[in-house]
Amino acid sequence: MPAATVTSKGQITIPAPVRTALGLDAGDRVEFVEIEKGRFAIVPATISLTRLKGVIRKPENPVSIEEMNAAIAQRRAGQMLKKK
């Protein structure tokens, strides 16, 4: 099992087999996700744009910019009423 030592600055070097398994390269970011109290998972926080292709499907009914702006304005107006 790969292991790492925490330095006095709180830094660790992620072992090469772990970096490879996570697909990490120099400069990539990771997130520490608490899976239960006192246990964390390390997950890559940077994903290449090519890996995102196809994640979001094209809408069946495209919305125009004007319709988007109207929806935003309507939502904003509703939030303003709640604040009063």
MDTraj code that builds the backbone (N, CA, C; nanometers):
import mdtraj as md
import numpy as np

residues = "MET PRO ALA ALA THR VAL THR SER LYS GLY GLN ILE THR ILE PRO ALA PRO VAL ARG THR ALA LEU GLY LEU ASP ALA GLY ASP ARG VAL GLU PHE VAL GLU ILE GLU LYS GLY ARG PHE ALA ILE VAL PRO ALA THR ILE SER LEU THR ARG LEU LYS GLY VAL ILE ARG LYS PRO GLU ASN PRO VAL SER ILE GLU GLU MET ASN ALA ALA ILE ALA GLN ARG ARG ALA GLY GLN MET LEU LYS LYS LYS".split()
xyz = np.array([
    [0.0846, -0.1174, 0.0000],
    [0.0000, 0.0000, 0.0000],
    [0.0891, 0.1236, 0.0000],
    [0.0663, 0.2153, -0.0959],
    [0.1462, 0.3381, -0.0999],
    [0.1233, 0.4233, 0.0247],
    [0.2278, 0.4902, 0.0690],
    [0.2195, 0.5759, 0.1874],
    [0.2964, 0.7045, 0.1612],
    [0.2682, 0.8070, 0.2424],
    [0.3370, 0.9348, 0.2306],
    [0.3584, 0.9915, 0.3697],
    [0.4560, 1.0794, 0.3830],
    [0.4868, 1.1442, 0.5102],
    [0.4495, 1.2915, 0.5011],
    [0.3877, 1.3429, 0.6065],
    [0.3501, 1.4840, 0.6105],
    [0.4712, 1.5648, 0.6565],
    [0.5055, 1.6699, 0.5807],
    [0.6194, 1.7550, 0.6174],
    [0.5764, 1.8544, 0.7257],
    [0.6718, 1.9302, 0.7772],
    [0.6418, 2.0305, 0.8793],
    [0.5498, 2.1401, 0.8260],
    [0.5441, 2.1565, 0.6930],
    [0.4552, 2.2549, 0.6306],
    [0.3187, 2.1952, 0.5972],
    [0.2946, 2.0709, 0.6342],
    [0.1669, 2.0062, 0.6066],
    [0.1541, 1.9539, 0.4654],
    [0.2667, 1.9365, 0.3967],
    [0.2651, 1.8905, 0.2585],
    [0.2968, 1.7414, 0.2510],
    [0.2453, 1.6780, 0.1455],
    [0.2800, 1.5380, 0.1174],
    [0.3110, 1.5250, -0.0314],
    [0.3847, 1.4225, -0.0642],
    [0.4059, 1.3865, -0.2039],
    [0.3178, 1.2658, -0.2304],
    [0.2296, 1.2784, -0.3281],
    [0.1417, 1.1665, -0.3611],
    [0.2251, 1.0624, -0.4344],
    [0.2275, 0.9399, -0.3849],
    [0.3089, 0.8357, -0.4487],
    [0.2728, 0.8167, -0.5968],
    [0.3734, 0.7845, -0.6762],
    [0.3554, 0.7698, -0.8210],
    [0.2424, 0.6748, -0.8587],
    [0.2294, 0.5563, -0.7942],
    [0.1190, 0.4680, -0.8341],
    [-0.0190, 0.5307, -0.8114],
    [-0.0306, 0.6123, -0.7075],
    [-0.1581, 0.6786, -0.6791],
    [-0.1841, 0.7880, -0.7833],
    [-0.0804, 0.8666, -0.8160],
    [-0.0948, 0.9701, -0.9197],
    [-0.1362, 0.9076, -1.0517],
    [-0.0757, 0.7971, -1.0853],
    [-0.1080, 0.7283, -1.2106],
    [-0.2525, 0.6798, -1.2097],
    [-0.2938, 0.6177, -1.1003],
    [-0.4302, 0.5649, -1.0900],
    [-0.5342, 0.6765, -1.0978],
    [-0.5011, 0.7942, -1.0449],
    [-0.5940, 0.9076, -1.0479],
    [-0.5814, 0.9905, -1.1748],
    [-0.4804, 0.9607, -1.2564],
    [-0.4590, 1.0351, -1.3800],
    [-0.4101, 1.1772, -1.3542],
    [-0.3313, 1.1946, -1.2481],
    [-0.2827, 1.3274, -1.2103],
    [-0.1496, 1.3600, -1.2763],
    [-0.1351, 1.4856, -1.3141],
    [-0.0101, 1.5378, -1.3680],
    [0.0307, 1.6582, -1.2842],
    [0.1537, 1.7042, -1.3015],
    [0.2016, 1.8221, -1.2297],
    [0.1069, 1.9388, -1.2543],
    [0.0714, 2.0087, -1.1487],
    [-0.0174, 2.1235, -1.1593],
    [-0.1643, 2.0914, -1.1432],
    [-0.2008, 1.9635, -1.1456],
    [-0.3407, 1.9257, -1.1260],
    [-0.3809, 1.9505, -0.9809],
    [-0.5097, 1.9735, -0.9606],
    [-0.5627, 1.9940, -0.8264],
    [-0.6351, 1.8679, -0.7808],
    [-0.6377, 1.8486, -0.6503],
    [-0.7128, 1.7377, -0.5923],
    [-0.8036, 1.7930, -0.4837],
    [-0.9102, 1.7202, -0.4552],
    [-1.0005, 1.7538, -0.3462],
    [-0.9979, 1.6405, -0.2461],
    [-1.0159, 1.6756, -0.1205],
    [-1.0238, 1.5767, -0.0142],
    [-1.1698, 1.5696, 0.0281],
    [-1.2336, 1.4569, 0.0001],
    [-1.3761, 1.4393, 0.0267],
    [-1.3919, 1.3483, 0.1480],
    [-1.4611, 1.3990, 0.2507],
    [-1.4814, 1.3182, 0.3706],
    [-1.5871, 1.2121, 0.3408],
    [-1.5481, 1.0845, 0.3500],
    [-1.6407, 0.9756, 0.3218],
    [-1.7058, 0.9231, 0.4490],
    [-1.6415, 0.9446, 0.5606],
    [-1.6972, 0.9192, 0.6930],
    [-1.6073, 0.9919, 0.7913],
    [-1.6511, 1.0059, 0.9134],
    [-1.5745, 1.0838, 1.0098],
    [-1.4319, 1.0301, 1.0209],
    [-1.3345, 1.1172, 0.9911],
    [-1.1940, 1.0802, 1.0017],
    [-1.1369, 1.0055, 0.8821],
    [-1.2168, 0.9850, 0.7755],
    [-1.1691, 0.9150, 0.6548],
    [-1.2001, 1.0010, 0.5331],
    [-1.0995, 1.0189, 0.4503],
    [-1.1134, 1.1029, 0.3328],
    [-1.0727, 1.0272, 0.2069],
    [-1.1323, 1.0664, 0.0963],
    [-1.0929, 1.0164, -0.0352],
    [-1.0266, 1.1317, -0.1089],
    [-0.9234, 1.1030, -0.1867],
    [-0.8573, 1.2032, -0.2701],
    [-0.9125, 1.1856, -0.4113],
    [-0.9705, 1.2931, -0.4644],
    [-1.0266, 1.2858, -0.5992],
    [-0.9697, 1.3984, -0.6841],
    [-0.9457, 1.3731, -0.8119],
    [-0.8963, 1.4789, -0.8998],
    [-0.9991, 1.5910, -0.9100],
    [-0.9530, 1.7148, -0.9010],
    [-1.0432, 1.8300, -0.9108],
    [-1.0308, 1.8978, -1.0457],
    [-0.9387, 1.8547, -1.1276],
    [-0.9236, 1.9117, -1.2609],
    [-0.9510, 1.8021, -1.3624],
    [-1.0331, 1.8352, -1.4585],
    [-1.0687, 1.7400, -1.5637],
    [-1.0437, 1.8098, -1.6964],
    [-0.9838, 1.7391, -1.7888],
    [-0.9612, 1.8008, -1.9194],
    [-1.0960, 1.8200, -1.9890],
    [-1.1046, 1.9241, -2.0689],
    [-1.2297, 1.9537, -2.1374],
    [-1.2726, 1.8406, -2.2296],
    [-1.1784, 1.7692, -2.2854],
    [-1.2147, 1.6601, -2.3757],
    [-1.2868, 1.5481, -2.3011],
    [-1.2576, 1.5308, -2.1709],
    [-1.3270, 1.4272, -2.0935],
    [-1.4702, 1.4672, -2.0608],
    [-1.5020, 1.5973, -2.0730],
    [-1.6371, 1.6445, -2.0435],
    [-1.7316, 1.6316, -2.1630],
    [-1.6766, 1.6053, -2.2806],
    [-1.7590, 1.5971, -2.4007],
    [-1.8674, 1.4909, -2.3828],
    [-1.9904, 1.5310, -2.4073],
    [-2.1019, 1.4376, -2.3984],
    [-2.1637, 1.4270, -2.2602],
    [-2.1079, 1.4941, -2.1608],
    [-2.1631, 1.4856, -2.0256],
    [-2.2997, 1.5525, -2.0203],
    [-2.3105, 1.6659, -2.0862],
    [-2.4376, 1.7386, -2.0894],
    [-2.4963, 1.7235, -2.2288],
    [-2.6170, 1.6726, -2.2329],
    [-2.6818, 1.6527, -2.3630],
    [-2.7362, 1.7845, -2.4153],
    [-2.7507, 1.7910, -2.5472],
    [-2.8137, 1.9073, -2.6085],
    [-2.9605, 1.9071, -2.5680],
    [-3.0159, 2.0246, -2.5386],
    [-3.1576, 2.0295, -2.5003],
    [-3.2472, 1.9941, -2.6187],
    [-3.3614, 1.9307, -2.5878],
    [-3.4550, 1.8954, -2.6947],
    [-3.5149, 2.0213, -2.7565],
    [-3.5425, 2.1202, -2.6698],
    [-3.5991, 2.2476, -2.7149],
    [-3.5000, 2.3581, -2.6807],
    [-3.4177, 2.3993, -2.7763],
    [-3.3196, 2.5042, -2.7480],
    [-3.3876, 2.6317, -2.6982],
    [-3.3182, 2.7041, -2.6107],
    [-3.3687, 2.8287, -2.5537],
    [-3.2862, 2.9441, -2.6088],
    [-3.3550, 3.0503, -2.6453],
    [-3.2843, 3.1667, -2.6997],
    [-3.2216, 3.2473, -2.5864],
    [-3.1274, 3.3331, -2.6235],
    [-3.0647, 3.4228, -2.5267],
    [-3.1701, 3.5118, -2.4624],
    [-3.2659, 3.5589, -2.5415],
    [-3.3714, 3.6444, -2.4885],
    [-3.4535, 3.5708, -2.3824],
    [-3.4840, 3.4427, -2.4073],
    [-3.5601, 3.3638, -2.3096],
    [-3.4786, 3.3408, -2.1818],
    [-3.3489, 3.3191, -2.1983],
    [-3.2624, 3.3028, -2.0807],
    [-3.2597, 3.4307, -1.9986],
    [-3.2406, 3.5444, -2.0652],
    [-3.2374, 3.6726, -1.9949],
    [-3.3686, 3.7003, -1.9235],
    [-3.4820, 3.6675, -1.9867],
    [-3.6133, 3.6879, -1.9242],
    [-3.6273, 3.5999, -1.8004],
    [-3.5809, 3.4751, -1.8074],
    [-3.5885, 3.3843, -1.6929],
    [-3.5020, 3.4343, -1.5783],
    [-3.3837, 3.4853, -1.6098],
    [-3.2939, 3.5396, -1.5070],
    [-3.3583, 3.6605, -1.4409],
    [-3.4139, 3.7499, -1.5217],
    [-3.4780, 3.8703, -1.4676],
    [-3.5974, 3.8329, -1.3793],
    [-3.6736, 3.7346, -1.4210],
    [-3.7896, 3.6907, -1.3432],
    [-3.7450, 3.6314, -1.2100],
    [-3.6416, 3.5523, -1.2127],
    [-3.5892, 3.4916, -1.0891],
    [-3.5358, 3.5999, -0.9957],
    [-3.4631, 3.6957, -1.0517],
    [-3.4074, 3.8049, -0.9723],
    [-3.5198, 3.8876, -0.9092],
    [-3.6262, 3.9137, -0.9853],
    [-3.7392, 3.9904, -0.9327],
    [-3.8046, 3.9150, -0.8170],
    [-3.8164, 3.7842, -0.8290],
    [-3.8726, 3.7033, -0.7209],
    [-3.7879, 3.7071, -0.5957],
    [-3.6570, 3.7099, -0.6108],
    [-3.5659, 3.7165, -0.4967],
    [-3.5741, 3.8528, -0.4301],
    [-3.5913, 3.9576, -0.5081],
    [-3.6028, 4.0915, -0.4534],
    [-3.7298, 4.1038, -0.3686],
    [-3.8389, 4.0402, -0.4116],
    [-3.9641, 4.0454, -0.3358],
    [-3.9501, 3.9730, -0.2025],
    [-3.8742, 3.8636, -0.1994],
    [-3.8551, 3.7871, -0.0761],
    [-3.7750, 3.8656, 0.0274],
    [-3.6822, 3.9508, -0.0196],
    [-3.5972, 4.0269, 0.0706],
    [-3.6752, 4.1366, 0.1418],
    [-3.7842, 4.1835, 0.0819],
    [-3.8602, 4.2956, 0.1403],
    [-3.9445, 4.2520, 0.2558],
])
top = md.Topology()
chain = top.add_chain()
for i, resn in enumerate(residues, 1):
    res = top.add_residue(resn, chain, resSeq=i)
    for name in ("N", "CA", "C"):
        top.add_atom(name, md.element.get_by_symbol(name[0]), res)
traj = md.Trajectory(xyz[None], top)
